[in-house]
Amino acid sequence: MPQSANMIHKPLVTLNTCFEEHIKSGHPPANFNASTILGDLLQAHDLQEIPSLNTTSHIALDPEILVTFRCMVQDTNLGPEIYLSINEVNDSSTGQKKLRSLKYRDADLADMDQFNEGRIPNEFLDERGVVYCISPPGESGWLKANDHSSIDQKLDNLSLNNQNESASDPQTKSKFPLPGVSHASAIVKLYGEDKNITVGSEIEIIGVLNRPSPSTTAAESGDADFDLPKPTFPNTPVVHALSVKTLKNKDAMVISQEDITNVRQQAKDIRAQLLEYLGNTFGGDMVVAEYVLLQLLSRVTSKRGVFALGQFSLNVTEFPTESIKSGTERDEAKKTLFTSANALTSKISSILRKILPTFVELPLSLDVLNTTSFYPRSTDENLLAGVLQLLDGTCVLVDETVLEEGTLKDQGVRNIQALNKVIQQQLLGYAYPFHEFDLSTDLGFIVVSRAKSMFPCHCMVPLNKSSTIPLQSLEDNDSLNISEQVLCNFRKYLHILKHTDYDIPESISQHIQQRFVESRKEASSQSQPLPTQDDLMLQLNLARLVSLSFGSSELTQELFDYTLNLEKTRSSRLEPTVAAHPQK
Amino acid sequence: MSNPPSTPQRSNGDGGFNTPTPRRQSNFLSSQPDYPSSPIPYPSSVADTPRTPMRSSAGNRRSELGGSSFHNDDAASSPLQYPSTPMRGDIGSPRTPRTPFAYVRTPGNLNSMVGTPNVSAGHATAYPSSTGVDSQVSDPSISVRLIWGTTININEAMGSFRDFLASFTLQQRKTLSNEEIREEDNLPFYPRLLSQMRTTETFNMNLDCRNLLAYRRTKKLYDQLIKYPQEIIPLMDHTLTNYFLEQFDVDLNGQQLKIRPFNLDHSVNMRDLDPQNVDQLITVKGLLIRASPVIPDMKEAFFRCLICDYTTMVGVDRGRIIEPTKCPRAQCQSENSMSLIHNRCLFADKQICRLQETPDAIPDGQTPQTVSICLYDDLVDVAKPGDRLEITGIFRGVPVRVNPKQRTIKALFRTYLDVVHIKRSDQKRLAVDRTIIGANESVVSYDEGDEIHIVNTGEEEEIKALSKQPDVYDTLSRSLAPSIYELDDVKKGILLQLFGGTNKTFTKSGSPRYRGDINVLLVGDPGTSKSQLLHYVHKIAPRGIYTSGKGSSAVGLTAYITRDPDTKQLVLESGALVLSDGGVCCIDEFDKMSDATRSVLHEVMEQQTVSVAKAGIITTLNARTSICACANPIGSRWNKDLSVPANLDLPPPLLSRFDLLYLLLDKVDEDADRRLAQHLVSLYMEDNVLTAGINILPVEKLTKYISYARNTCHPVLGEDAARRLIDCYVELRKQGEDRSSSEKRVTATTRQLESMIRMSEAHARMRLSPTVEVSDVNEASRLLREAIKDYATDPKTGRIDMDLILSGTGSHDRHVKDDRARELKALLLNYESSSIGWTKLLNDFNEQSDVAIDTKAFEEAVEALQAQNVLKITGEGRRRLIRRLINSDETQF
């Protein structure tokens, strides 16, 4: 295995050898592509050996070694750039001219004579994509731990180093969606077809790590008075990607076929357990727990025009508040802007974070609304991240309970508009100069609020005030301390069923239609508000989620009736309050 | 045409066709003693880099072509100092840097020349002389006048261009593109243009490249212009200048005429710029997002000796000015005495800007890319950030240095465009920049819908094919908001709105322009997907703004004035209506608008302008926008027993300005309900539904179709159609005649006729038909009737009555009112005392009538009588007293 060891520690040397072989075998030099030979050089288990930027800071690593990085593409505006991929040099020993590959590295050429006298054919020039990548925002600790087994020390390492790093490079801070959260970032140079990677997608790369040279930036920034400097990242490592894999939301967890059958068989049991767990989280309110469970299973299944079907946003109202009391807790809360001042939401967050791969808590305090930006915006061709620039499938807990009366500034209004649009249409506007671009998202929303939320959620469930266990005593609740094994089951359950395909058999479809027609007739005869299109759509969406939660990939009569009953329970709770319909 | 000299040395004196000699050259360059004696570069075996002479002349004459650097890159910090173009003082310098790749001209033919430095043959097949390119290197004695490394035969190129200038006529191009040919088009075009340039003293000639392509002899030249702009453009400049001087006896003062080529065959997408495009002439479209201040770019430095006052000029050498370390005068020779005199140095303007992709060019899910552009001399400050531009320029790449002080460079190139022509695709600003660039080419037609997706030829075919389909109308209306079920007529109405009628101006009669935009109002119960329809319209409309009535203020809709924080100047900022000029303005919650806001719409909806008169700015802005609005009825649910104006909190004048008004009522209808349920269930049937998309155009295609139709098709009313329109209108009016009673209801007004015309035009435009035919009118009249039937039906009589919309009350209502007042008057006269309590009168009145009279109707009757001076009301609220002012006897009169 010396070859693969070489590949990991001295990838450029190996690549040079490969390039020479490549030429010798008579291929055109421009066709040299490392991704095709990478598989031969690395056996599967070697992948574990490659250090990962997700867990190790680049400062701790030697430059020009092979690294992996699982990351989100935050900004594609840095490139593309044209570079010299092949260079002709005089071999001093033989005196002959020889081709050298400059792919996968930032090479300096000692003098310009080459450009003056030598002739560089067009084909020696190539184009590469340059993107800015960040570690997945809101990634839960357990998922990170999955990456590498000996995570503990590395995690410590990570948080320490990253804090140092972000302190030294102010630019990178604004490029991570969640302000104040430590993260890893890298400039990734993409070769080949992969240069068309879109913003917001998750990719996993294997590439050559390169440290940025500070002198570059001095030359680039130039005369600031006259020039239009492009953003530079003097302390961000550069990774030349040898291979790129685009990850789908589905791939967030490694799932075996066996897991799938297991989960689908045991769905009912796990569902009961998980319901209880969630119920305890919400003070024993099983209805809320049920709806939260359904929310966690939802995703955008298809987009049709302005509609995003499948996503289900939930509003939990009558949510109590409890300010953070003890000193230690306050210190902890101060650490980031994005920890809610409501101790109860923080607790719910910590529980959801345990079972979801990516989770973000968004406390809507005036401070957060007015000082941060929820949507990404481009200033001077630098795309600054917005809080909502998240990976697909991320669950966002919006905490409206911390919102108080006060002035909402311009930024705040825009933020609320952006959030509204994402909840309603699953579209996030990227603010570019003179134009806004809407990109599709798939974010789940749970909004907790005291009264009806100001966001147009699909449905709203009031928390039962007379619940068996008061929410306040959450921390003393033993039922929430469950084993890692059970948690693991929960995670698999949610992840697998979320991505299970589903359909409605013809007979049930007839039944639903019949019911709808009848319910409208009935309502009209009793001069009650007519059930609308939206009501039916909500029912259908819920029916889908209910079926999935029971591990069924098909809707049955019972499951549909179950859904209707669930809805009935919910609307009976709503009756004393205002309208049962989501606002228009 | 040329007689190739046997040796390069002889070539100068032995010009073939009209080759300028150095002497002639000096005619107009003589004021610049530093100029090289021969501006026309011949392949020369003298210089060690064969291209050097050529490049030098390019540098002399076209500073913007020689431009280069952005980032303080020493290799090239002056436009003249583009690595391959040495500057004046630099002629013949053997150390001239080059663009590393500029001279490898091998587009599309790569693999054949791996590693061989002399690769120019890859491209040369077409011309017999091209063999000379190769042989030239090996054997300079068989030289042809080709520019080294290219296929350009100088004499041939100059000859054909000269010929083009002398004899090109616009008719040649117009016959190719089937444009209308006017009489003057048969005259040679450029001599006329040049004489105009002479009068206006503009020295830049915008060269429409379509003309080059249309002229038989210059097709090859066009090709070369695209591939070797650096060489061809100076040649063209030179030819043009010579030609100009021959035509007119003027002293140019050493100035050169410059060619500004534009309208290339096709434009390159910014995303697709790659190494192949380097050093080629390309056109890109984009949005200017940033512009640097004007940079004074030093071209020549002026030094004076502090000791002896001897002065000297030093040119830029590879981006640097070398300060003389000692006085050049032999007698002085003092060291370190030369000092720079700033105000005698030569500077040129330069500006660096950044161009961003236009939204329509960006693939789905991608973010826009940017490219740097360099502007020189008179192009500086032509465009402002926010402008949509079509830039023609040379794509450049310069190597990046590791450090400005080092020679080490990186294997990385900075790319940018050296701009030769700017075309602003933004129509509104057209008037402003005519003077700057578009001056001579007033024939350039600017696309009207500049913001709209550009249809390339393949798509054009597709669109035309689609328009030929018999069911195109249905297909298009089905594709509009496919997620919304039924509502076919509403969708059709909205579809016609998107196409719009033709705008007309009758300049002869001096009447204002007639609007072609169709306004649509959707009224209906909550939950009938009005807002969704609106969102669709917003998405599809080529230029659409979406606002909500509740959140909009009058200024937010029209225009507002702010004070610029920096300059303290008043700035006019456009609101939603002005911004949607040429598109559709979607207004949700129309009824929730404040009255003040709504009142601004009166002007917009008929005159299509917004007038602003405040804070020292009095102006009228165009707001040629269709309005698509939706509103909820009063009390949120539609009352079937009330008429439209009574159900809607909207003033009748505004209501009448909507061409189409649709009621979307949530009726309980078993069949419709079932179909709706079925439709919705099918959405959820399977994940990733594919089935629903049958016969439905994707949104992008629909948008393209609409913008294509709007841009290219301007239907005119046909004779038959006009007659049919009259018939339809008369028919509609006739419905108001009622044999049983003498009174006349108004079933249609001229506004309806106008609507009908607009909609027929829109329908014809949808078919991409140049004339409006009877079938168009039939459909328009059907749609209009449907809409009228819905909204202008008087619920009390069940008949159509336009008065409902025009005045708020139908003729039936008016009669009832009059009756009521008459009865009340009669009742009043029966009382003995002259003053009666309000409540008592109401009760008595109610007793008398067999139908209950509500307070509002009663109040109306009382007020009507008060207006007739029959009675007088005193007091407030329920304690009001009514005093009779007349006696029963008086009424007898």
Interface residues (C-beta under 8 A of the other chain):
Chain A: P28 P29 A30 D75 T76 N77 P80 E81 I82 Y83 L84 S85 N87 E88 K97 L99 L102 D106 A107 D108 L109 A110 D111 M112 Q114 F115 N116 G118 R119 I120 P121 N122 E123 F124 L125 D126 E127 N196 T198 V199 S213 S215 T216 A218 A219 E220 S221 G222 D223 D225 F226 D227 L228 P229 T301 S302 R304 G305 V306 F307 L309 G310 S378 D380 E381 L383 Y430 Y432 P433 F434 H435 F437 L439 S440 D501 Y502 D503 I504 S509 I512 Q513 Q514 F516 V517 R520 K521 S524 L530 T532 Q533 D534 L536 M537 L540 N541 A543 R544 H581 K584
Chain B: F70 H71 N72 D73 A75 P83 R95 T96 P97 R98 T99 P100 F101 Y103 V104 T106 P107 L110 N111 M113 V114 G115 T116 P117 N118 V119 D274 P275 Q276 V278 L287 I289 R290 S292 P293 I295 I352 C353 R354 Q356 P359 I362 G365 Q366 T367 P368 Q369 T370 S372 P385 G386 G397 P399 V400 R401 V402 N403 P404 R407 T408 I409 K410 A411 L412 F413 T415 A481 P482 S483 P526 G527 T528 S529 S531 Q532 H535 Y536 K539 D666 V668 E670 D673 R674 L676 A677 Q678 L680 V681 S682 L683 Y684 M685 E686 D687 N688 V689 A692 V699
